[in-house]
Amino acid sequence: MRIQAWLAGIAGLTAAVSAHANRPLTTDTADTIPHHRCQFEPYALSIRSSGVPSISGTVLQLNCGVRADTQLGIAYSRSSADGLRVETLSAAGKTNFVELKDDQTGIAVAYGIGAAKDNVSGGGWKHEASWIYAIATRTLREGLLLHGNIGWTRSQSARQNSTTWAAALEWTVVPKLTLSAETYGDDRNKPWVGGGIWSPLTEQFSVNVSFGVQTSNPRVRQVTAGFNFEF
């Protein structure tokens, strides 16, 4: 696998999954940030696979509730490996159509666009990704949520459309500890499986970590760690 193609793939993935809240999940949730509230969620990531240099990166994302049922966000990422660097910039939104209640499945739609540039081609920012997907969240019992996503994404560099999907379980074990398990992917690549831990330290500040493995040959492993500050 050429490192340029490896980094380009990571650019597309990062552009398409950034700019939505609910870290450490990659699977999105049907709730939205309350009106007039914002969440700043930076995190670091490390991606490893045999045969290619390891990739390290950082993602900065900010999401705000702009209406009672809608949030908007922006995200910037920078990933590098073996002297090569890819940056992405994305803007996204999420609108809730059916409120999540104990006896009612929450329904929402997320949408966004992303751009990328690298230090190899010598060009500037180029449109890299567009996406839209539907989200459903269901309360299975107190403290246990099930999330599902199904949608479409466009990779401009690969000139490909893909069907995307994701499913996750989120379990609040105790008030200050939430565990998650998920699987996600598209119709062109092997799926990912992973998990995460989220823990609030104060009412406004929480920390999170996640890990994921792509069931490919060779396997791709990803680890992330970050925090959430709400204001």
Backbone bond lengths (Angstrom), bond angles and torsions (degrees), N, CA, C in turn:
res aa  C-N    CA-C-N  psi(-1)  N-CA   C-N-CA  omega(-1)  CA-C   N-CA-C  phi
1 M - - - 1.464 - - 1.529 109.40 -
2 R 1.324 117.59 125.53 1.452 120.30 178.29 1.525 109.93 -71.75
3 I 1.342 115.81 140.55 1.462 119.05 -177.35 1.529 111.11 -64.10
4 Q 1.373 117.67 -31.43 1.462 119.11 178.14 1.528 110.83 -62.55
5 A 1.330 116.56 -44.35 1.461 120.00 178.47 1.529 111.01 -66.96
6 W 1.325 115.95 -36.45 1.474 121.73 178.01 1.525 110.74 -61.72
7 L 1.324 116.40 -47.54 1.460 119.41 178.52 1.526 111.83 -67.92
8 A 1.326 117.58 -37.37 1.468 120.10 178.57 1.517 110.70 -61.79
9 G 1.333 116.39 -39.35 1.458 119.65 177.70 1.517 111.80 -64.59
10 I 1.330 116.46 -40.42 1.457 120.14 177.33 1.524 110.59 -65.25
11 A 1.332 117.39 -36.56 1.466 120.89 178.27 1.518 110.52 -61.21
12 G 1.325 115.74 -44.91 1.456 118.60 179.36 1.513 112.00 -64.55
13 L 1.344 116.84 -41.68 1.456 120.73 178.76 1.519 111.04 -63.55
14 T 1.330 117.16 -46.69 1.466 120.81 -178.02 1.518 111.17 -64.76
15 A 1.330 117.54 -41.79 1.460 120.53 -179.99 1.513 111.28 -63.22
16 A 1.323 117.21 -33.88 1.458 120.56 -174.98 1.521 113.71 -84.15
17 V 1.341 119.07 -23.06 1.459 119.50 -177.34 1.526 112.31 -106.28
18 S 1.323 118.28 -8.36 1.461 119.98 177.77 1.526 110.47 -79.99
19 A 1.308 114.76 173.49 1.466 123.28 175.90 1.511 113.13 67.50
20 H 1.329 118.03 26.27 1.455 119.50 164.39 1.523 107.91 -134.04
21 A 1.312 115.22 151.64 1.454 119.60 -174.37 1.523 110.60 -82.01
22 N 1.338 116.13 -163.63 1.457 123.31 175.77 1.518 113.39 78.08
23 R 1.330 117.70 31.04 1.446 120.26 168.31 1.526 108.21 -56.65
24 P 1.367 120.11 146.78 1.454 125.22 8.50 1.528 114.41 -91.97
25 L 1.320 117.88 10.76 1.461 120.86 -179.42 1.525 111.94 -68.59
26 T 1.333 116.32 144.71 1.457 122.13 163.12 1.520 109.13 -88.27
27 T 1.331 117.01 -36.48 1.460 122.68 173.46 1.518 108.94 -62.84
28 D 1.326 117.07 132.71 1.457 120.47 -179.65 1.523 110.93 -85.39
29 T 1.333 116.23 160.05 1.454 122.76 -178.35 1.526 109.88 -117.97
30 A 1.329 116.63 155.15 1.461 120.63 -171.47 1.524 113.73 -78.12
31 D 1.331 118.99 -11.20 1.457 120.54 179.10 1.520 110.43 -79.38
32 T 1.318 116.56 160.44 1.460 121.95 176.42 1.526 109.51 -125.46
33 I 1.312 116.07 159.91 1.457 121.99 178.70 1.528 109.15 -66.92
34 P 1.332 118.68 135.90 1.464 120.44 -179.75 1.530 112.54 -56.69
35 H 1.326 115.44 151.44 1.461 122.10 179.07 1.532 110.66 -56.93
36 H 1.332 115.85 136.10 1.461 123.86 179.21 1.536 113.24 70.67
37 R 1.335 117.98 15.27 1.451 121.49 174.48 1.527 109.37 -116.85
38 C 1.336 117.14 151.72 1.464 122.08 179.94 1.522 109.51 -133.10
39 Q 1.328 115.19 155.99 1.458 122.20 175.26 1.521 109.37 -130.66
40 F 1.327 115.69 125.94 1.459 122.34 174.70 1.517 107.39 -104.18
41 E 1.343 116.56 120.92 1.462 120.94 -172.79 1.536 110.97 -131.19
42 P 1.306 119.09 83.85 1.475 120.80 173.21 1.521 110.16 -84.55
43 Y 1.333 116.24 150.38 1.452 119.68 173.63 1.518 110.56 -155.63
44 A 1.327 114.80 156.73 1.460 122.71 176.40 1.517 108.79 -106.16
45 L 1.340 116.04 148.78 1.455 119.82 -179.85 1.526 110.62 -135.60
46 S 1.320 114.43 152.65 1.457 122.49 175.15 1.527 107.94 -135.73
47 I 1.339 116.30 129.57 1.460 121.66 -177.98 1.521 108.55 -125.49
48 R 1.331 115.70 128.51 1.455 120.53 -176.32 1.524 110.75 -131.00
49 S 1.320 114.95 142.73 1.466 121.63 174.25 1.523 107.43 -155.84
50 S 1.311 117.22 142.78 1.458 120.20 -178.44 1.528 110.30 -66.14
51 G 1.321 115.64 141.43 1.461 120.95 177.02 1.506 114.88 94.28
52 V 1.328 118.26 -9.44 1.466 121.19 178.44 1.523 108.70 -137.08
53 P 1.338 117.72 154.80 1.468 119.60 177.65 1.525 111.26 -62.89
54 S 1.312 116.39 150.01 1.460 121.35 177.15 1.526 110.02 -67.65
55 I 1.309 115.42 146.97 1.458 121.96 179.06 1.519 108.77 -108.27
56 S 1.309 117.25 133.03 1.455 122.50 173.08 1.515 108.35 -122.01
57 G 1.314 115.92 148.46 1.460 118.35 -177.84 1.509 112.54 -161.85
58 T 1.318 114.96 169.86 1.455 122.55 175.36 1.520 108.74 -132.30
59 V 1.325 115.66 148.06 1.464 122.53 177.99 1.521 107.95 -129.65
60 L 1.310 117.07 131.56 1.459 123.38 174.48 1.525 107.60 -116.98
61 Q 1.323 117.28 122.70 1.462 118.96 179.76 1.524 110.89 -136.14
62 L 1.317 114.43 143.38 1.456 122.72 -179.47 1.520 108.60 -132.17
63 N 1.328 116.64 126.99 1.456 122.69 179.58 1.514 109.55 -129.34
64 C 1.340 115.56 140.41 1.461 120.68 -178.64 1.524 110.57 -136.18
65 G 1.329 116.11 143.95 1.448 121.30 173.70 1.519 109.65 -79.40
66 V 1.327 117.14 115.30 1.461 121.09 -177.34 1.527 112.16 -99.82
67 R 1.334 116.46 -16.23 1.458 123.28 172.08 1.521 107.03 -146.96
68 A 1.317 115.92 174.54 1.460 118.88 179.86 1.515 111.79 -62.50
69 D 1.340 117.19 -25.53 1.465 120.08 -175.58 1.529 113.46 -119.00
70 T 1.341 119.09 8.51 1.464 120.74 -173.78 1.520 111.41 -140.19
71 Q 1.330 115.22 137.83 1.459 121.72 171.65 1.518 109.32 -124.51
72 L 1.331 115.92 150.54 1.453 122.65 176.01 1.516 108.58 -127.64
73 G 1.336 116.41 150.13 1.457 118.75 -177.77 1.510 113.10 -151.60
74 I 1.321 115.12 161.16 1.460 122.87 174.09 1.524 108.08 -130.34
75 A 1.329 115.90 153.79 1.467 120.22 179.00 1.519 109.91 -147.56
76 Y 1.322 115.00 145.53 1.464 122.08 175.40 1.521 107.42 -128.58
77 S 1.322 116.95 136.30 1.467 120.47 176.66 1.516 109.68 -133.41
78 R 1.325 114.67 153.97 1.470 122.16 175.78 1.520 107.60 -140.49
79 S 1.345 115.95 119.98 1.458 122.09 -179.68 1.520 109.23 -124.59
80 S 1.332 116.19 144.94 1.466 119.64 -178.03 1.518 110.68 -145.11
81 A 1.347 114.46 153.83 1.462 121.65 176.46 1.514 108.88 -161.20
82 D 1.324 116.69 128.02 1.457 122.43 173.71 1.538 112.39 52.95
83 G 1.318 116.76 41.13 1.460 120.97 178.11 1.515 115.36 85.71
84 L 1.318 117.98 -7.36 1.462 121.80 177.62 1.526 109.18 -97.48
85 R 1.327 115.66 145.59 1.456 120.35 -175.44 1.523 110.26 -137.56
86 V 1.322 116.53 137.86 1.462 122.85 175.36 1.525 108.33 -127.58
87 E 1.322 116.81 132.22 1.454 122.49 175.23 1.522 109.16 -115.96
88 T 1.316 117.19 144.48 1.464 121.47 176.20 1.524 109.60 -130.35
89 L 1.301 115.19 151.29 1.458 122.76 176.01 1.514 107.15 -138.46
90 S 1.317 117.09 126.74 1.460 119.67 -176.31 1.523 111.14 -137.64
91 A 1.326 114.56 155.05 1.461 123.09 175.63 1.516 107.56 -130.84
92 A 1.322 116.39 136.85 1.458 119.68 -174.37 1.517 110.65 -147.77
93 G 1.314 115.04 163.51 1.455 121.32 176.96 1.514 110.47 -144.62
94 K 1.321 115.17 165.02 1.465 121.34 176.44 1.519 108.28 -146.84
95 T 1.328 116.44 132.19 1.461 122.32 -179.93 1.516 109.20 -123.62
96 N 1.320 116.18 127.38 1.453 122.31 178.63 1.530 109.75 -91.91
97 F 1.330 116.07 129.21 1.463 121.39 179.93 1.522 112.85 -105.13
98 V 1.333 117.43 -29.76 1.462 122.08 178.07 1.522 107.27 -130.38
99 E 1.319 116.51 120.34 1.461 121.26 -177.12 1.526 111.16 -67.85
100 L 1.319 116.00 139.41 1.452 120.93 176.57 1.525 110.12 -75.09
101 K 1.333 115.92 125.54 1.461 122.59 174.40 1.524 108.37 -133.44
102 D 1.326 116.47 170.08 1.463 119.85 -177.97 1.524 112.06 -57.95
103 D 1.325 116.94 -35.73 1.465 121.12 -177.89 1.528 112.26 -110.92
104 Q 1.334 117.20 18.22 1.465 120.97 -175.93 1.522 110.50 -142.67
105 T 1.332 116.13 128.02 1.460 121.25 178.40 1.523 110.74 -72.70
106 G 1.319 116.82 130.11 1.459 120.96 175.86 1.521 110.31 -79.53
107 I 1.338 116.13 139.12 1.461 122.29 -178.54 1.531 108.80 -128.01
108 A 1.341 116.67 133.17 1.461 121.07 178.68 1.523 109.46 -147.18
109 V 1.332 115.68 166.93 1.459 122.54 175.30 1.521 108.08 -129.50
110 A 1.343 116.97 133.39 1.464 123.11 176.98 1.520 109.57 -114.30
111 Y 1.338 116.53 151.91 1.460 121.06 -173.36 1.516 108.51 -156.59
112 G 1.337 116.50 154.25 1.454 118.09 179.74 1.510 113.23 179.41
113 I 1.338 114.32 173.82 1.458 122.80 176.70 1.522 108.05 -138.51
114 G 1.347 116.09 152.61 1.452 120.17 179.38 1.514 111.84 -140.51
115 A 1.326 116.30 148.86 1.464 122.79 177.06 1.519 108.75 -123.20
116 A 1.339 116.31 157.42 1.462 120.98 -178.77 1.515 110.72 -144.65
117 K 1.327 116.23 156.08 1.459 121.67 170.94 1.525 107.86 -148.93
118 D 1.349 116.63 158.79 1.460 120.47 179.31 1.517 109.06 -136.51
119 N 1.336 115.99 173.60 1.460 121.14 -178.74 1.527 111.75 -99.83
120 V 1.352 116.69 17.25 1.455 121.17 -179.61 1.519 111.16 -106.83
121 S 1.322 116.75 -50.19 1.466 120.52 -176.02 1.521 112.50 -72.47
122 G 1.330 116.52 -23.22 1.457 119.50 177.75 1.512 114.33 83.54
123 G 1.320 117.77 -0.65 1.456 120.99 -179.96 1.513 112.06 -89.25
124 G 1.326 115.51 177.92 1.455 121.10 178.12 1.516 111.04 -93.59
125 W 1.319 114.92 -156.52 1.454 120.90 -179.57 1.525 110.24 -66.68
126 K 1.347 115.49 135.28 1.456 121.43 177.60 1.529 109.49 -132.49
127 H 1.322 115.04 143.50 1.467 119.99 176.11 1.519 109.13 -58.30
128 E 1.337 117.00 124.27 1.463 121.11 -177.22 1.523 113.23 -113.45
129 A 1.327 117.95 -40.20 1.464 119.38 -172.20 1.521 111.08 -144.37
130 S 1.328 115.13 145.96 1.462 123.78 169.78 1.519 106.69 -134.56
131 W 1.309 118.04 146.51 1.459 119.21 -178.72 1.518 112.08 -156.01
132 I 1.320 114.22 157.89 1.459 123.26 171.68 1.518 107.11 -153.49
133 Y 1.318 117.13 138.95 1.463 119.23 178.51 1.530 110.42 -153.92
134 A 1.327 114.04 153.57 1.463 121.81 178.11 1.526 108.68 -94.01
135 I 1.331 115.41 148.05 1.461 122.25 -176.86 1.527 109.10 -129.16
136 A 1.322 116.36 136.88 1.463 122.01 172.79 1.520 108.83 -130.22
137 T 1.322 116.75 136.23 1.457 122.32 176.39 1.516 109.06 -129.79
138 R 1.334 116.84 132.53 1.462 122.48 -177.93 1.522 109.76 -130.00
139 T 1.333 116.55 135.34 1.456 121.56 173.31 1.527 108.49 -83.20
140 L 1.330 116.20 116.47 1.467 120.45 179.63 1.524 110.93 -83.50
141 R 1.293 116.27 -40.42 1.465 124.60 172.10 1.513 107.27 -162.99
142 E 1.312 117.55 175.64 1.463 119.79 -176.89 1.523 110.72 -57.39
143 G 1.338 115.80 123.02 1.452 121.38 177.67 1.512 115.28 85.57
144 L 1.352 117.77 -0.20 1.464 120.94 -178.21 1.526 109.68 -125.84
145 L 1.339 116.03 118.34 1.461 122.22 -177.97 1.519 110.47 -118.29
146 L 1.327 115.97 146.10 1.459 123.34 174.30 1.521 108.17 -116.67
147 H 1.347 117.15 127.58 1.462 122.64 179.63 1.521 109.74 -118.22
148 G 1.327 116.54 143.06 1.453 121.38 176.23 1.522 110.75 -139.93
149 N 1.329 116.97 140.03 1.472 123.07 178.68 1.526 109.07 -129.42
150 I 1.333 115.97 143.32 1.462 121.29 171.19 1.519 107.33 -146.17
151 G 1.343 116.80 133.25 1.460 116.88 -175.82 1.510 113.79 -168.13
152 W 1.333 114.10 -159.86 1.470 123.33 -175.14 1.511 108.96 -137.25
153 T 1.341 115.85 141.68 1.458 120.53 173.87 1.518 109.53 -138.75
154 R 1.314 115.69 150.70 1.465 122.67 -179.87 1.518 108.57 -120.47
155 S 1.340 116.77 123.24 1.455 122.16 172.60 1.522 107.86 -98.10
156 Q 1.321 116.16 114.66 1.455 120.38 -176.89 1.528 111.48 -71.52
157 S 1.339 117.41 -39.47 1.463 120.19 -178.51 1.522 111.32 -67.12
158 A 1.347 116.86 -37.46 1.466 120.51 178.71 1.522 111.99 -86.89
159 R 1.328 117.27 -10.85 1.470 122.67 -176.38 1.524 110.69 54.04
160 Q 1.323 115.24 48.35 1.455 120.76 -177.05 1.518 111.48 -133.84
161 N 1.321 115.65 143.01 1.459 123.07 169.14 1.523 108.24 -101.41
162 S 1.311 116.45 141.42 1.457 120.60 -179.60 1.520 110.53 -135.17
163 T 1.322 114.87 146.88 1.461 121.19 170.17 1.524 107.67 -89.63
164 T 1.318 116.91 126.63 1.461 121.43 -178.30 1.527 110.19 -110.16
165 W 1.327 115.53 154.67 1.460 121.02 -179.89 1.526 109.21 -152.37
166 A 1.310 115.94 158.13 1.463 121.14 177.70 1.525 108.97 -163.14
167 A 1.317 115.68 148.82 1.460 121.74 176.21 1.521 108.36 -146.51
168 A 1.328 116.31 141.14 1.467 119.81 -176.90 1.514 111.10 -149.41
169 L 1.319 115.71 148.96 1.449 124.29 168.73 1.522 108.41 -110.17
170 E 1.321 116.42 135.81 1.465 122.18 -179.14 1.524 108.14 -127.64
171 W 1.334 115.78 118.94 1.463 120.81 -172.35 1.523 110.32 -123.71
172 T 1.330 115.95 116.30 1.462 121.16 175.18 1.516 107.91 -84.53
173 V 1.334 116.35 101.01 1.455 121.86 -175.45 1.524 110.00 -69.94
174 V 1.326 115.60 -49.37 1.467 124.35 173.88 1.521 105.65 -138.16
175 P 1.330 119.37 166.03 1.463 120.07 -175.83 1.522 115.00 -53.13
176 K 1.329 119.41 -28.14 1.463 121.10 -177.28 1.530 113.18 -109.14
177 L 1.328 116.83 21.97 1.461 119.69 178.25 1.522 110.23 -151.29
178 T 1.342 115.46 117.90 1.459 121.50 176.22 1.528 109.22 -122.45
179 L 1.320 115.94 129.15 1.456 122.55 178.58 1.527 109.32 -107.59
180 S 1.319 116.02 150.36 1.463 119.54 178.93 1.520 110.19 -140.01
181 A 1.330 115.56 150.73 1.459 122.76 173.89 1.518 106.82 -137.10
182 E 1.322 117.36 138.50 1.455 119.21 -175.13 1.519 112.44 -152.23
183 T 1.307 114.40 163.65 1.458 122.55 170.75 1.519 107.22 -140.40
184 Y 1.326 116.17 143.90 1.459 119.66 -176.58 1.525 109.47 -157.81
185 G 1.322 116.13 162.88 1.453 119.53 -179.82 1.511 111.87 169.18
186 D 1.345 115.94 -158.63 1.450 121.67 178.04 1.524 108.92 -145.95
187 D 1.329 115.68 -178.63 1.459 119.79 -175.26 1.524 113.21 -84.89
188 R 1.336 118.00 8.78 1.468 120.99 -178.19 1.521 113.47 -117.58
189 N 1.320 117.47 -13.62 1.460 120.57 -175.53 1.526 110.40 -135.00
190 K 1.338 115.23 165.43 1.454 120.17 175.78 1.525 110.08 -65.51
191 P 1.324 118.03 147.29 1.467 120.32 -177.56 1.521 113.11 -72.83
192 W 1.326 114.64 161.88 1.454 123.08 173.74 1.529 109.08 -103.64
193 V 1.330 116.39 149.20 1.461 122.25 169.24 1.526 106.71 -130.94
194 G 1.324 116.01 148.26 1.457 117.76 -177.69 1.506 112.33 -172.21
195 G 1.310 114.51 -174.56 1.455 121.09 179.95 1.509 110.71 -155.86
196 G 1.324 115.31 171.88 1.453 119.31 -178.36 1.517 112.24 -155.83
197 I 1.318 115.08 166.02 1.461 123.42 177.22 1.519 107.96 -132.16
198 W 1.329 116.55 132.86 1.466 122.74 177.86 1.521 108.17 -128.16
199 S 1.327 115.94 132.80 1.462 119.54 -178.55 1.525 110.64 -141.84
200 P 1.344 118.39 119.00 1.465 120.02 175.41 1.525 111.14 -79.30
201 L 1.323 115.48 132.15 1.461 120.71 176.92 1.517 111.54 -95.38
202 T 1.344 115.94 -32.08 1.458 122.87 172.68 1.526 107.42 -139.53
203 E 1.323 117.59 -178.17 1.451 120.46 178.22 1.527 111.77 -64.96
204 Q 1.328 118.05 -25.13 1.454 121.55 -175.77 1.527 114.04 -109.62
205 F 1.326 117.98 -14.37 1.462 120.17 -171.62 1.524 110.15 -127.48
206 S 1.348 116.15 131.54 1.457 121.62 177.87 1.520 109.59 -140.33
207 V 1.332 116.12 161.12 1.461 122.04 177.93 1.522 108.47 -122.61
208 N 1.347 115.44 157.83 1.457 119.33 -177.67 1.524 110.46 -154.36
209 V 1.325 115.33 152.69 1.462 122.87 173.16 1.521 107.54 -139.11
210 S 1.328 116.50 154.15 1.461 120.47 177.00 1.522 109.58 -148.67
211 F 1.311 115.61 160.47 1.458 121.78 173.82 1.523 108.08 -141.39
212 G 1.310 115.95 152.50 1.455 120.54 178.27 1.513 110.26 -150.98
213 V 1.328 115.72 150.49 1.459 122.56 177.99 1.520 108.18 -132.49
214 Q 1.323 116.56 127.37 1.452 120.50 173.96 1.524 108.26 -89.02
215 T 1.327 115.76 127.48 1.459 120.92 -174.02 1.524 111.57 -80.08
216 S 1.323 115.47 54.54 1.460 122.03 -179.31 1.521 109.24 -107.76
217 N 1.311 116.97 179.66 1.461 121.81 176.37 1.528 108.62 -129.59
218 P 1.345 119.32 106.47 1.459 126.60 3.75 1.538 112.23 -75.78
219 R 1.310 115.66 159.94 1.455 120.60 -179.97 1.534 110.88 -71.33
220 V 1.329 114.48 148.29 1.462 121.44 175.23 1.522 107.68 -111.82
221 R 1.306 117.46 130.81 1.462 122.37 -178.23 1.518 110.19 -119.45
222 Q 1.311 115.17 136.35 1.466 120.65 -179.27 1.527 110.14 -130.77
223 V 1.328 115.83 136.62 1.468 122.64 175.74 1.520 107.93 -128.64
224 T 1.327 117.30 135.98 1.462 121.25 177.25 1.526 110.05 -132.01
225 A 1.328 115.79 154.62 1.459 121.97 175.81 1.521 108.26 -149.16
226 G 1.331 116.25 135.12 1.457 118.53 -178.25 1.506 112.00 -163.31
227 F 1.333 115.55 -169.71 1.453 121.04 177.82 1.518 110.27 -141.42
228 N 1.321 115.75 166.68 1.462 123.30 178.38 1.516 108.42 -128.33
229 F 1.338 115.45 127.00 1.462 120.60 175.50 1.523 108.10 -120.36
230 E 1.331 116.82 118.97 1.468 122.00 -177.93 1.527 109.43 -104.03
231 F 1.327 115.36 135.87 1.455 119.64 -179.78 1.516 111.34 -147.60
